[in-house]
Amino acid sequence: MLKPYDITNQQLHTILQIPNNFDVLTRELVVGNRRIMCYYLNGFIQSAVVENLFQFLLQVSKEIDTIEQWQAHCISYADSKIQEDIDTIVTLVLSGMMGIVIEGFDKALVLDVRIYPQRPPTEPDDDRVLRGSHMGFVETMVTNIVMIRRRIRDPKLKVEYLSVGSKSKTDMVLMYLPNGENEENYRILKDKITNITIPSLTLSQQSLSECLLRKSKYHPMPRIRYTERPDAAAASIYEGKILVVMDNTPSVMIFPTSLFDFQQETNDYYFSPLIGTYLRWIRMIVFTVSMLITPIWYLIIDSGTNAPEFLQFLQIQEMNSVHIFVQLLVAEFIIDTIKIASLNTPKALSGSFSMIGALVLGEFAVQAHIFVPEVLLYMSFVAIANFTQPHYELGYTVKFFRIFLLICIFFFQLPGFIIGLVLILILVATTPTILPQKYLFPLIPFNKKRFKELFLRVPISRNNS
């Protein structure tokens, strides 16, 4: 229960540091025979709505006995709540709502008159499609929920609000369609999120994922799938997945996730089943080849004359003084350096940057006897193949595995390559997950129907989405 009017206002002024905080505004009115004090943040409220509300309140003259009647007779705005806890009122005001303290009542009203600055819902940069929707999520949680609701008009769709962070109090919702199989996953995920004790989720989704994966933060395999596309998010809900939609981030998190989920791309479903299947096979083949091409090539040339006759054409024609192992590692690091630099290059200088990158990994590098042409050829393929993966983290996982295999071959030749592959398979198979579903599902445990759908883009039917 709130204290008397003057004491409550004094407490709120102290907690909100008024007038030290210039963006925290107050407005006192006299409605009927009662004083009311309004608290709100400058820039968060819809000015026209608040002005109309104030005009209406100033015309109220009759005496009202309870705050419930006051809400019913004086508040025409749709989203209004009665609150009696001062800490909750402060949190809601700092999130952009308007708090109204009314003289004579031990409760307050909170109105959701927020308006957020946001950009247009343009298509995301990393998951483009040739057909279909060109709309992407934005940094406002409510807008993202609306874009998903627009595609799922099912009354069974559940959207549950959560708040994480003792200081940031980050808003998020869990969205899913109960189907009898995902209820346990939902309960486990909700418990893990609500049990997070941390001051703030500074980096939004990345901070949340590190909290959920606290015991295996340095594991190289990605365990959470992200999407910035409303159509992909809605399709995941129809498949029985659970979405975590957070405020201040233009993507949603999808649970549970297996390794094979990262091989799916939205374009597969905007083409015919035959073309979609072909694209999926190309992606899987390129994924495997990009991890093994440089280690196998290095193993062949390291074997020298011991390599089979039909593989002798892969031998280097003109060797230089730099060891091939060193050349491959340096090329890996240079490619990453170019990627990082491209993110920080102004658009006006992007043309010059492309020219510099071509010179670094081009004919000049060969003439300077830093690289042999074969190294540049294979590393160019690896760099291009990395962009066939729609998920950025998986590309770096492949890079780490490729470098690990190169190191194993450098020290132990063929036995090292075999041992490295076995260790990678063991690492992938034992990858810990957030929810009970295994990381290699539907391979482990085996599910025939889902396993077939990994390799074939199944046509739409009554039984799928």
N, C-alpha and C positions, 0 to 999 in steps of 0.2 A: 504494500500500500504506500502511496505517496504521502508526504508530509503536507502541512498547510501550504497554500499558494505561494506566499512570499518566501518561505523556507525552501520549497522545491525549486523556485526560480533561482535562489541564491546558490543552491547546490549545482544546478545545471550551468550557471554562469561560471562557477569555479571549475567544474570538470571540463567544460568546453573552452575554457580560457577566454572568455569574452571580457573586454574587447581586444585582447591581444591577438586573437586570430581574426584577421580582417575579413575572411570569407565566411565566417559563421555569423549569420544575421539573426536579429530578433525583431519582432513587431508586436506591440501590445495593442489590443482592441478592447472595447467595451461592448459586449453583446448582451442585450437585455439589461439586467442589473449585475452582470458578472464580468469581471476582468478575465481576459484570456491572453496568454503569451505564446507566440508562435516562434519556433526555432527551425532554421533551415540553412542550407549551404548555398552561397551565391554561385550561380552557374549550373546548379543541378536541378532547379525546379522549372516548371513550365509557367512562365510569367503570366500569360493570358489566363490560364486556369486559376492561378492563385489570386489574381486581381478580381476575377468574377466571383471567387469564393468569398473574398473579403467584402465585396459589395453586397453579397447576399447576407452575410453575417451581420453587417451593420444595420440591416433592415429588420432584424429579429427583435421583437419587443416583449414577447410574453415570457413569463417565468417558467423555467423547466427544472424539475426536481432531481432527476437522475442523469448520469452521463449517457446511459443507454438511450433515454428519450432525447437528450441533446444531440446524440449522433443521428437519431432517426429524423429529427425535425430540422436540424441546422446544417447538416453535412450532406450536400447533394453529390459529392464526389464518390465514385463507385468503390474505389479501393481504400477503405478506412478500417482501422483496427483500434481496439481499446487495450491499453497497456498499463500495468501497475508497477512494473519494475523499472527503476530509474536507469540501471545499467543497460537494459534492453532499449530504452528510449534513446539513450546516448548513441548506442551502436546503430540504430535505425536512422537517426539524424545524420550521423557521419557517413552513412551509406547513401544519403541523398534524399531521404524522406523528410516530411515536415512533422515536427512534434508540436502538439497544442496542449498546454497546461491550462486548466479551467479553474477559476476560483470557486471554492466550495466543494470540489470533488477530489476524492483520493485516488483517482485514476486519470490518465491522459489519453488523448487521441493521437494517432499517427496516420498521416495521409501519404500515400505513394503518388507523389506528383513529380516524380523524377523524369528527367530527359537527359540521355547520355549523348555526348558528341561521338559520332561514329562515321566511318568511311562507307562508301557504297559496297554492297555484297558482290564484289567482282570475283572472277574465276581465279582460283589459287594458281600459283606459279608452278607447283611441283606435281600436279595431278590433272593435267589438261586433257580434254576430250575433243574429238573431231565432231561428234554428235552429242545430243543430249543437253542437259542443263549446263549453263556457264555461270552459275551462281555459286559463291563460296561463303563460308562463315565469316563473321566479323568478330570484333573484340567485345561485343555486348552479349551477355548470356541470354537475356530475354529474347533478343532478335534471333539468335541461333535456335532457341527452343521453338519459336514460331515457324522457322523454316523447316524444322523436322515435323512439327504438328501439321503443317500444310500437306505433308506427304503421308501421314498416318492418322486417319480420322477414325480411330478405333477407341471406344470408351474404356477399353481395358488397359490402354497405355498408361503406365504409371510414371509420374514425374515427381520425385521426392527431393526436397530441399535439404542441403547440409551446409554447415559453415565450419571452416577449418582455420586454425591460427588464432592464438590468444590475442594478438595485436592486429593482424591484418584482417581477421574474420572474413576470409575469402569465400565468396558465394560459389556454390556449385550445386548441380542436381544430378541425380541418378535417373536414367530413363531406360525402361525395358517393357516388354510385353510378356506377362506371365504365361508360361506354357507347360508348367508342371515340372520341367527339367531345369530351368534356370533360377528357381526360387532359392535353392541352397547357395548357388553362386552369388546371388544378390545379397543374401543375408551375410555371407562371409565378407564380401567386398564392403558392404556398409559398415560392418563391425570394425574392419581394418581402418577405414577412413575416419570413423568417429573416435577411434582410440589413438589417433595421431595427436601428440602433444608437442607443439612447436609454435614459436612466437608468430612466424609469418611464412607464407609460401611465396618467397621473394620471386622465384622464377616460374610461378604458376604450375603448369603441368609437370615440368622437370622436377620441381621441388616435391610435388605430390608423388611422382614415380619413385624418387629416391627414398621417400618415407615408406612407401609400400614395399620396396625392394631393399630394405635396410641391411639385410644380412648378405646380400649378393650384389652390392652396388657396382663392383668392378668386373662383373661377369660380362664377356664381350657380346653375348647374344641379346638382341632386342626382345623384350618380353611384353611390350605394350604397343599396340597398333594405333596410329593416329590418322585422322582424315580431316580435311578442310572442306569436304563436299557434303552438302545436305543429302543428296541422293544416296551416296555411299553409306552415310550414317543411318538413314532410314532403312536401307536394305539390310544393314547389320542387325537392326532391331528386329526385323522380320525373321532373321535367321536365328533368333534367340539370344543375341548378344546383349550386353549391358553397356550403356554409354555413360561416360562422366563428362558433363558439360560444365566448364568453368568460366567464370567471368574474367575478362581481360586477356583472353586468348582466342585466336581465330580457328582453333581446331578442337576436336573432341577425342577422348580416349575410348578405345573399344576393348571390352573384356568379355570372355577370356580370349587369349590369342595364342595360336600355335605357330610353329616355324612356317608351315605351308600357307598360312593366311597372308604372309608377306609377299607371296607370289601372285596374288590377285591384283588386278588393276581394273579401274572403272571402264576403260576402253573395251575390255573383253565383252562387256555386257551391252555395249551400244552398237555392236556389229552382230552379224549372223553367228549362230553357234559354230559353223565351220571356221570362219575367220577368227572368232574369239578363241577357239581351241588352238589354231595355228599360232596366234600371238602368244598364248600361254606357253606352248611348247618352246617357241623361240626364246622366251624369257628364261625358262628353266634351263635350257641348254647353255645359253650365254652365261647364266649364273654359275653353272658348274665349270664351264671352260675358263671363265675369268679367274677362278680361284686356282685352277690347275695348270694353265698354259705356261706360265713362266717357270714354275717349279719343275714341270716335266721337261721343258726345253733345257733348263739348266742341268737337270740330271743327265740328259742325253749328251750334251756337249762336255759335261764333266767326265763322262765315261770314255770319251775320245774314241779310239779305235775299237773299244770293246762294245760300242753301240751296234745294234743290228744293221745289216747292210742297207735295208730299205729306209733307214732313218739317217743315213750318212749325209743326205742333202740338207739336213738341219744344222750341220756343222758350220762354224764361223769361217768365212773365206779369208778375212784379213783381221787377225787378232791385234790388239794394241796392248800397251803395258798395264792398263787398268784391269784388275780382275773382274770377271763377269759378275760375280756375286756382288762386288762393290758397285758396279754399274747399275745392276737391278735395284739395289737399295737406294742409291742416289736418285735414280729415275722415279722411284716411288715417292721419295720425299719432295722432289721438285714438282711433281704433279700436284701434291697436296699444297705446296707453297703457292702454286699458281691459282688453285681453287680459293685459298684463303685471301690472296691478294685481289682476286676478281670480286670478292664480296665487298671489299673496301675501296674499289676503284670508282671514282665518279663517272657518270655516264658520258660526260664530255671527253674523257680520256680512255674509254673502253676500246676504241679502235687502235690507239697506240699500244695499249696493254696487250692486245691480241697479237700485234706484230712482234712485240718483245718476247712473248711466250713462244711464238713460232721460231724465233731466232735461237732461243735458249735450247729448245728441243728439236732443232732442225739441222740443216746442213752444216752450220757453223760448229755445232757440238761434235759432229763426226770429223770435220776437218781439223779440229783442235785435238783429236785423238782422245776425247773424253768418253765417248760412246761409240760402239760399233753399230752399224745400221740395223742389225737384227734386234738389238735391245730396244731401239726406238720403235721398231715395227711392233713388237709384242707389247710393249708398254703403251703404245697408242691404242691398240685394241683393248687393253685392260681399262684405259681411261674412258674410252667410248662405251665399253660394256657396262661400266659403273652407272651410266645414265639410263640404262634400260631398267634399272631397279627403281620402282616408285618410292621406296623407303630408304631414306638417306642413311640411317643407322646400320641397316643390313649391308650396305656397300662398304662401310668401314669394317664390319665384321669379316667380310670376305678379304679385305686388305690385310687384316691382322693374321688370318689363317694363311694367306699366301706368303707373307713374310716369315711366318713360323715354319712353313714347309721349306722355304729357301734356306733358313738357318739349319734345319735338320739335315738337309742334303749337303750343305757345306761341310758339316762335321762328320756325317756318317754315311754319305752317298745313298745307295738304294735302300739299305736297312733303315736309314734315318727317314727317308720318304715314307716307307711303310709304317714305321712307328708313329710318325707325325700324323698320318691319316687316321690311324687307330685312335690316337689321343684326341683328335678333333671330333671323331664320331662319338667317343665316350663323353666328351664335354657337351656336345649337342644333346645327346640322349639323356644326360643327367641334369640338364638345365632346370633350375628351380623356377616355379611359376607362382603367380600371385593367388590363383584359384586352383582348385583340385585338378582341373583338366591337364593332362600331360602335354609337354611341349611338342612332342612328335605326333599328336593326334591328327588325323585318324590312322596313322601307321601303328602307333603304340598308344592305347590299345587299338586293335585293328577294327575299322568300321568300313565294310565293303562299299556301302553307298557313298559315304563321304570321300573315301579313297578314290573312287572313280571320278568324282567331281573335281579332284585335284588336277586331272589331266584332260578332262573334257568339259567344255563350256555347255552345261546341260540346258536344253531349251526350257522356256517358261512353261509351267503347268499349274494345276490346282494345288500341288503339294510343295511348291517352292515359291520363292519371292522373285 
